[in-house]
Amino acid sequence: MTKNIEPRHYDVILSPVVTEKATIASEHNKVLFKVAAKATKPQIKEAIEKLFDVKVKSVNTLVRKGKTKVFRGNLGSQSNSKRAIVTLEEGHRIDVTTGL
């Protein structure tokens, strides 16, 4: 059986976030992803459902502001990044360590 995956789904979901906070959230059926800056919640939900073949309960998003740093006297800043906290329905799971 072939999945109906469109290339635009790969443009919405950039990468999974593997941190201590994300690991704790995975115990409560939540998964964190880094997403495109202009991605909307319905687009994120559709992309997750198509790519991982799971049922999404809700999507929460946040924009993480980039930090300002000084390196050898030069002022620089990291870019902002948008993240999505995806809550899955009961019985569905995503293991981000295996990849797509």
N, C-alpha and C positions, 0 to 999 in steps of 0.2 A: 504494500500500500504506500503510495507516494503522498507526501504532505503537500498542501497548497501554501508553500512559503514564498512570499514575494521578496525581492531584494530590499525593498524599503523597510522591512522589519529589521534587517541587520543595521540599517542607518539609525533606527530609533534606539535600540539597545546597544550600548557601546561595550560594556564589560560588567561582570559581577564584582561586587565589593566584598573582599575577604578581610574582615577586621574582627577584633574581639567583640565589638558591639554587634556586628552582623551575625557572628556565630551564636551569640546569646539569643538574638531575634529568631534564628532558624529553629530554636526549640519551641517557639510559639507560632510556627507555620508562616514565618515571614522571611522574605529574601530581599536583599539590597542590590540594586543595579545602578551603574553610572549610565545616564541616558543623554540624548542630544538636548541641547539647550532649548530648542523650540518644540520639543515633544510635548504633546498634551496627554492627559490621563487616559482618555479613550484610545489613543494611539499606542500608549505603553501597554495597556491591558490587552489589546488585540495582538500586539507583537509577542508578548509573553505567552499568550494562549496558543498562538500558531507555532512558535519556535519550540516550546517545551511540551506541548500537548497536555496542558493542565487547565484547571478552571480557576480563574482569579476572582476573589471575593471583593477586594478593594485595592486602590492604588493611592498612596500618599507621596507627594513630591516635596523636595526642598532644594534650594540653591545654596551651595556651600561657597561662601566668599573666599576669594584667593588671598593668601597672606602676603604682606609686604615685607621684603627682606632687604638687608644691606649686605653686599658681598664685595669686599675690597674697595669700599668707598662708593660703589655704584648702587643706586637704588633700583630695585626690581620688584616685580610682583608676579605671583602665580596666577593663573587664570581661574575664573570662577568655574564651578562644575555643578551640574544638576544631577541629583540622585533620586531614585524612586524606591520606596518601601512597598513591596508587593505582598499583600496578604492572600494566601491561597485557601481554597475551600478545604474542608476536612477530607482526609484521604489522599490528597494530592501533595507531591513533594518535588522539589528541584534540588539536585545535588550539583552545586556549582563547581565542585572539584573535578568532575568528569568532562565538562565542556559540552559543546553541541554535537 
